[in-house]
Amino acid sequence: MNKVQAFEIKSSLKNKILKKNKENSSKTRNENYFMIFVNNGSCKSGTNNKREEVEQQINSLINEITTLIKDNRNTYENPSKLKEFEKRSSLRKRENQNNEPALAYIISSLNDRTIIYSYLSKYVADMVEKLPNVMACTEDRKL
């Protein structure tokens, strides 16, 4: 094998690897588990009512995210994962006003910040990121 053939093989393998990596990264960007970071600092009433206002604000946001997911099911490439997430969510006690399981839930709250967890398509994630008081919507990463 001469240098030209070796270079062509190396180049071909490199292109195949790059193509495979691009396919894999586009799949993970289309839909994934997301952490939604929320700023609760906008509730500025007295301390007695602030907790209730924050709970109402977060519950309203969770209901809005659930509605966005349901209205945009067609944007998911892998609806079975969404159904699996929906099943797990139905085991949680938090439900929306229609007694349906929420498709998003709180994983942490500290001071004026709350983190909500959900399974979102890229399209829905972009819409969620534009909601009031949402600071960021980032894909969950394995550590």
C-alpha positions as CSV (number, residue, x, y, z in Angstrom):
1,M,0.0,0.0,0.0
2,N,1.4,3.4,-1.0
3,K,1.1,6.7,0.8
4,V,-1.8,7.9,-1.4
5,Q,-3.9,4.8,-0.7
6,A,-3.2,5.0,3.0
7,F,-4.2,8.7,3.0
8,E,-7.4,7.9,1.1
9,I,-8.3,5.2,3.6
10,K,-7.5,7.4,6.5
11,S,-9.6,10.2,5.0
12,S,-12.5,7.9,4.3
13,L,-12.5,6.6,7.9
14,K,-12.3,10.1,9.3
15,N,-15.3,11.2,7.2
16,K,-17.3,8.1,8.3
17,I,-16.5,8.9,11.9
18,L,-17.4,12.5,11.5
19,K,-20.7,11.6,9.8
20,K,-21.6,9.1,12.6
21,N,-20.8,11.7,15.3
22,K,-22.9,14.3,13.5
23,E,-25.8,11.8,13.3
24,N,-25.6,10.9,17.0
25,S,-25.3,14.5,18.1
26,S,-28.3,15.6,16.0
27,K,-30.4,12.8,17.6
28,T,-29.6,14.0,21.1
29,R,-30.3,17.6,20.2
30,N,-33.7,16.8,18.7
31,E,-35.1,15.5,22.0
32,N,-33.7,14.8,25.4
33,Y,-34.2,15.2,29.1
34,F,-33.9,18.8,30.0
35,M,-33.4,20.9,33.1
36,I,-35.4,24.1,33.1
37,F,-33.9,26.8,35.4
38,V,-36.6,29.2,36.8
39,N,-36.2,32.5,38.6
40,N,-38.7,32.8,41.4
41,G,-37.5,36.3,42.4
42,S,-40.3,38.0,40.6
43,C,-42.7,37.3,43.5
44,K,-42.1,40.3,45.6
45,S,-45.0,40.3,48.1
46,G,-44.8,39.8,51.9
47,T,-43.0,36.8,53.2
48,N,-46.2,35.0,54.3
49,N,-47.7,35.1,50.8
50,K,-44.5,34.7,48.8
51,R,-44.3,30.9,49.3
52,E,-47.8,30.5,48.0
53,E,-47.1,32.8,45.1
54,V,-44.0,30.9,44.2
55,E,-45.8,27.6,44.3
56,Q,-48.6,29.0,42.1
57,Q,-46.1,30.4,39.7
58,I,-44.2,27.1,39.4
59,N,-47.4,25.0,39.1
60,S,-48.6,27.3,36.4
61,L,-45.3,27.0,34.6
62,I,-45.4,23.1,34.9
63,N,-48.9,23.1,33.5
64,E,-47.8,25.4,30.6
65,I,-44.9,23.0,29.9
66,T,-47.2,20.0,30.0
67,T,-49.6,21.7,27.6
68,L,-46.7,22.6,25.2
69,I,-45.6,19.0,25.2
70,K,-49.0,17.6,24.6
71,D,-49.7,20.1,21.8
72,N,-46.4,19.3,20.1
73,R,-46.2,15.6,20.3
74,N,-45.6,15.5,16.6
75,T,-42.2,17.2,17.1
76,Y,-40.8,14.1,19.0
77,E,-38.9,11.6,16.9
78,N,-39.1,8.9,19.6
79,P,-42.6,9.1,21.1
80,S,-42.0,5.9,23.1
81,K,-39.6,7.8,25.3
82,L,-42.2,10.5,25.9
83,K,-44.8,7.8,26.8
84,E,-42.3,6.2,29.2
85,F,-41.6,9.6,30.8
86,E,-45.4,10.2,31.0
87,K,-45.9,6.8,32.8
88,R,-43.2,7.6,35.3
89,S,-44.8,11.1,35.8
90,S,-48.2,9.6,36.4
91,L,-46.8,7.8,39.5
92,R,-45.9,11.2,40.9
93,K,-48.5,13.0,43.1
94,R,-48.3,16.3,41.3
95,E,-51.1,16.7,38.8
96,N,-52.4,19.6,36.8
97,Q,-55.9,21.1,37.2
98,N,-57.5,18.4,35.0
99,N,-56.1,15.7,37.3
100,E,-53.7,14.6,34.5
101,P,-50.1,13.8,35.3
102,A,-47.7,16.7,34.8
103,L,-45.0,16.0,32.2
104,A,-42.5,18.2,34.1
105,Y,-41.6,18.2,37.7
106,I,-39.5,20.0,40.3
107,I,-36.1,18.4,41.1
108,S,-34.7,21.3,43.2
109,S,-35.5,24.6,44.8
110,L,-33.2,26.9,46.6
111,N,-33.7,30.6,47.5
112,D,-35.2,32.2,44.4
113,R,-34.3,29.4,41.9
114,T,-36.1,26.3,40.9
115,I,-35.1,23.5,38.6
116,I,-37.8,21.6,36.7
117,Y,-37.1,18.4,34.8
118,S,-38.9,17.2,31.7
119,Y,-38.5,15.3,28.4
120,L,-38.6,17.8,25.6
121,S,-38.2,17.9,21.8
122,K,-35.8,20.6,20.6
123,Y,-38.8,22.6,19.3
124,V,-40.6,22.4,22.7
125,A,-37.3,23.2,24.5
126,D,-36.9,26.4,22.4
127,M,-40.5,27.4,23.3
128,V,-40.0,26.7,27.0
129,E,-36.9,28.8,27.1
130,K,-38.9,31.8,26.0
131,L,-41.5,31.4,28.8
132,P,-41.5,34.1,31.5
133,N,-39.1,33.6,34.4
134,V,-37.3,30.8,32.6
135,M,-33.6,31.6,32.8
136,A,-32.3,28.6,30.8
137,C,-33.4,25.2,29.4
138,T,-30.4,22.9,29.1
139,E,-30.0,19.2,28.2
140,D,-29.3,16.9,31.1
141,R,-25.8,15.6,30.9
142,K,-24.3,12.4,32.3
143,L,-21.4,13.0,34.6
